[in-house]
């Protein structure tokens, strides 16, 4: 597959790059790394995301090139769909982007649907950033400092700072090589993790008041309501990382964040410890992800949703 993707890159002159809605560090870091590589090869490149770039990733090289409107996707020879398990994950323009002749998917989610022929998928990889690092190695591309910074950011964020089980020997070797190519771990970590606005902490204060423990204190959950977001002046991007906090409680095996998207519509972000498979739970509700990190969207009254999720977790635990 790496050879076929490499051949396609050589063949095509223009590329569209996109990723999932509400992009995270892996999505944005991967997009910008690929953007910089393709630009250095003399290609025409556009990065499109439906949603805005979170403020703590705006420092990454090339972030100013990301657009949020796409007039004519058909003008591009090929599209890279990154960090997305299915085409619908990129948002409202999925059908128009899906009409392109050449679609290349690079993804590491176990729930990947195999929606296109040119698919480089590895559910054992720590991140899409690590997979792009492998692709660039295959193509004998030496990362510039800008590319190294972006790839390191992608790997850093999707491994939870190299704390998650997806962090393998190959992950750390890739990170080390990227540091050798110019990535700056302290600078990247400070910008990503130590550069939050006060509104984030105001929202976190309200969210922690909703903390609930279930199933003999093995499941911890919090709720982010639209009213709390409005009261604190926070943005949806400021919720990133909230679900990881209840997981740090001693004895907790599963953490869930219920995010109110609209009336009676909730996005569930799930995290687990050890071998507890929350991807199985997310899939039950039409979502997906990884063994220890998954998500889904559910319609209904919050109390009823929580009860159904708790009963499903009772069987898993």
C-alpha positions in Angstrom: 0.0 0.0 0.0 2.9 2.4 0.7 4.2 1.9 -2.8 0.7 2.6 -4.3 0.3 5.8 -2.2 3.9 6.9 -3.1 3.1 6.3 -6.8 -0.1 8.3 -6.6 1.8 11.2 -5.0 4.3 11.2 -7.8 1.5 11.0 -10.4 -0.7 13.8 -9.1 0.0 17.5 -9.2 -2.7 18.8 -6.8 -4.0 17.5 -3.5 -6.7 18.2 -1.0 -6.0 17.3 2.6 -8.8 16.9 5.2 -9.5 15.2 8.5 -12.4 14.6 11.0 -14.6 17.3 12.4 -13.5 18.8 15.7 -9.9 18.1 14.7 -7.4 17.2 17.5 -3.6 17.3 17.7 -3.1 14.2 15.6 -5.4 15.3 12.8 -3.9 18.8 12.6 -0.3 17.8 13.1 -0.7 15.1 10.4 -2.4 17.4 8.0 0.3 20.1 8.3 3.1 17.6 8.1 1.7 16.2 4.8 1.0 19.7 3.6 4.6 20.8 4.1 6.0 17.7 2.5 3.8 18.0 -0.6 4.5 21.7 -0.9 8.2 21.0 -0.8 7.7 18.5 -3.6 6.2 21.3 -5.7 2.6 20.1 -5.5 -0.5 22.3 -5.2 -2.0 21.6 -1.8 -5.0 22.8 0.2 -5.9 21.8 3.7 -9.6 21.9 4.5 -11.3 21.3 7.9 -15.0 21.9 8.5 -14.2 23.1 12.1 -11.8 25.8 13.2 -8.3 25.0 14.4 -8.1 25.0 18.3 -6.1 27.9 19.5 -3.4 25.7 21.1 -2.5 24.3 17.7 -2.3 27.6 15.7 1.5 27.8 16.4 2.2 24.7 14.2 4.0 25.5 10.9 1.5 26.0 8.1 -1.6 26.3 10.3 -2.5 29.6 8.7 -3.0 27.8 5.4 -6.0 25.7 6.7 -9.3 26.8 5.2 -12.9 26.1 6.4 -14.7 26.6 3.1 -14.3 24.4 0.0 -15.7 25.6 -3.3 -14.6 23.0 -5.8 -13.1 19.8 -4.5 -13.2 18.3 -8.0 -10.3 20.5 -9.1 -7.9 18.4 -7.1 -6.3 15.3 -8.5 -6.5 13.4 -5.2 -7.6 13.8 -1.6 -6.0 12.6 1.6 -8.5 11.8 4.3 -6.5 11.6 7.5 -7.3 10.2 11.0 -10.9 9.3 9.9 -12.4 5.9 10.2 -15.1 6.7 7.6 -15.8 9.4 5.1 -18.7 10.9 7.0 -16.3 11.9 9.8 -15.0 14.8 7.7 -18.4 16.6 8.0 -21.0 18.1 5.7 -18.9 17.9 2.5 -18.3 14.2 2.7 -20.3 13.3 -0.4 -18.6 16.0 -2.5 -15.1 14.9 -1.4 -16.1 11.3 -1.9 -16.8 12.0 -5.5 -13.1 12.6 -6.2 -11.4 9.9 -8.3 -8.5 9.2 -6.0 -9.1 9.0 -2.2 -6.2 8.1 0.1 -7.1 7.2 3.7 -4.4 7.1 6.4 -5.9 6.1 9.7 -5.3 4.1 12.9 -8.8 3.4 14.2 -9.9 -0.2 14.8 -13.4 0.9 13.6 -12.2 1.9 10.1 -14.8 1.0 7.5 -12.4 0.6 4.6 -14.3 3.2 2.6 -11.7 3.6 -0.2 -9.3 1.5 -2.2 -6.1 3.4 -1.3 -6.2 2.8 2.5 -3.2 2.7 4.7 -4.8 1.6 8.0 -3.0 0.2 11.1 -5.1 0.0 14.3 -1.9 -0.9 16.1 -0.2 2.4 15.3 -0.1 5.1 18.0 -1.3 7.9 15.7 -1.8 8.9 12.1 1.3 11.0 12.6 3.4 7.9 13.2 1.9 6.3 10.1 2.8 9.3 8.0 6.3 9.1 9.4 6.5 5.6 8.1 5.2 6.7 4.7 7.8 9.5 4.5 10.5 7.0 5.4 9.4 4.7 2.6 9.6 7.6 0.2 13.1 8.5 1.5 11.8 11.9 2.5 14.0 13.5 5.2 11.7 15.6 7.4 12.4 19.3 7.6 12.2 21.0 11.0 8.6 22.1 10.2 7.6 18.6 9.3 9.3 17.2 12.3 7.5 19.6 14.6 4.1 18.7 13.2 4.6 15.0 13.3 5.9 15.1 16.8 2.9 17.1 17.9 0.6 14.5 16.3 2.3 11.6 18.0 2.6 13.4 21.3 -1.0 14.3 21.6 -2.5 11.0 20.5 -0.3 9.0 22.9 -1.3 11.2 25.8 2.3 12.4 26.2 3.5 8.8 25.5 1.4 7.4 28.3 -1.1 5.2 26.4 -0.8 1.6 25.6 -0.5 2.4 21.9 3.0 3.8 22.6 5.3 1.1 21.3 9.1 0.9 20.6 8.5 2.1 17.1 6.6 5.1 18.4 9.4 6.2 20.6 12.0 5.6 17.9 10.0 7.7 15.5 9.7 10.5 18.1 13.5 10.3 18.7 14.2 10.6 15.0 11.9 13.6 14.8 13.7 15.3 17.7 16.9 14.7 15.7 15.3 16.4 12.7 14.4 19.5 14.7 11.3 18.8 16.7 11.5 20.7 20.1 9.7 18.6 22.8 9.6 21.4 25.5 8.4 24.1 23.1 5.8 21.8 21.6 4.5 20.6 25.0 4.4 24.2 26.4 2.4 25.4 23.5 0.0 22.5 23.4 -0.5 21.8 27.1 0.4 25.0 29.0 -1.3 27.7 27.0 -5.0 27.5 27.9 -7.3 30.5 28.4 -9.0 31.1 31.8 -12.4 30.2 30.2 -11.2 26.5 30.0 -10.7 26.4 33.7 -14.0 28.1 34.5 -15.8 25.5 32.4 -13.7 22.7 34.0 -14.8 23.9 37.5 -18.4 23.6 36.5 -17.9 20.2 34.8 -16.2 18.7 37.8 -19.3 19.5 39.9 -21.2 16.9 37.8 -18.8 14.1 38.6 -20.7 10.8 39.2 -19.4 7.4 40.2 -21.2 4.2 39.2 -20.8 0.4 39.3 -18.9 0.2 42.5 -16.9 3.4 41.6 -15.4 1.7 38.5 -17.1 4.2 36.2 -16.7 8.0 36.5 -18.6 10.4 34.3 -19.0 14.1 33.9 -21.4 16.3 31.9 -20.7 19.3 29.7 -23.9 21.2 29.1 -24.5 23.9 26.6 -25.6 26.2 29.4 -22.2 25.7 31.2 -20.3 26.5 28.0 -22.4 29.7 27.6 -22.0 30.8 31.2 -18.2 30.5 31.1 -17.6 31.9 27.7 -15.7 28.7 26.8 -15.5 27.1 23.3 -16.1 23.5 22.4 -12.3 23.1 21.8 -11.7 23.8 25.5 -13.3 20.5 26.4 -10.3 18.6 25.0 -8.7 16.6 27.8 -11.6 16.8 30.3 -12.5 13.1 29.9 -9.0 12.1 31.0 -9.4 13.8 34.4 -12.0 11.3 36.0 -10.0 8.4 34.6 -7.2 9.4 37.0 -9.3 8.6 40.0 -8.1 5.5 41.9 -10.2 2.4 41.1 -11.9 4.0 38.1 -11.7 1.8 35.0 -13.9 3.8 32.6 -14.4 7.5 32.2 -17.2 9.1 30.2 -17.8 12.7 29.2 -21.4 13.5 28.1 -21.2 16.6 25.8 -24.5 18.2 25.0 -24.4 19.0 21.3 -28.0 20.1 21.0 -31.4 19.4 22.7 -31.5 15.7 23.5 -28.3 15.0 21.5 -25.1 14.0 23.3 -21.6 13.1 22.2 -20.0 10.5 24.4 -16.2 10.5 24.8 -14.9 7.4 26.6 -11.6 6.5 28.1 -10.6 3.3 29.8 -7.7 1.6 31.6 -6.0 -1.7 30.9 -7.9 -4.1 28.7 -11.4 -2.6 29.2 -12.7 -2.1 25.7 -14.7 1.1 25.3 -14.6 0.8 21.5 -17.0 -2.1 21.9 -19.3 0.2 23.9 -19.0 3.0 21.4 -19.8 0.6 18.5 -22.9 -0.5 20.3 -24.2 3.1 20.0 -23.0 3.6 16.4 -19.6 5.0 17.1 -16.0 3.7 17.2 -12.4 4.4 18.0 -9.8 2.5 19.9 -9.8 -0.1 22.8 -9.0 2.6 25.4 -10.4 5.7 23.7 -13.7 5.8 21.7 -16.7 8.0 21.0 -20.2 8.0 19.7 -23.3 10.3 19.4 -26.6 9.4 21.0 -30.1 10.9 20.9 -32.3 10.9 23.9 -32.8 12.2 27.4 -29.6 12.4 29.4 -30.8 10.3 32.3 -32.1 7.5 30.0 -28.8 7.5 28.0 -26.7 7.3 31.1 -28.8 4.4 32.4 -28.4 2.5 29.1 -24.6 3.2 29.0 -24.3 2.0 32.6 -26.1 -1.3 31.9 -23.9 -1.9 28.8 -20.8 -1.2 30.9 -22.0 -3.6 33.6 -21.7 -6.4 31.0 -18.3 -5.3 29.8 -16.8 -4.9 33.3 
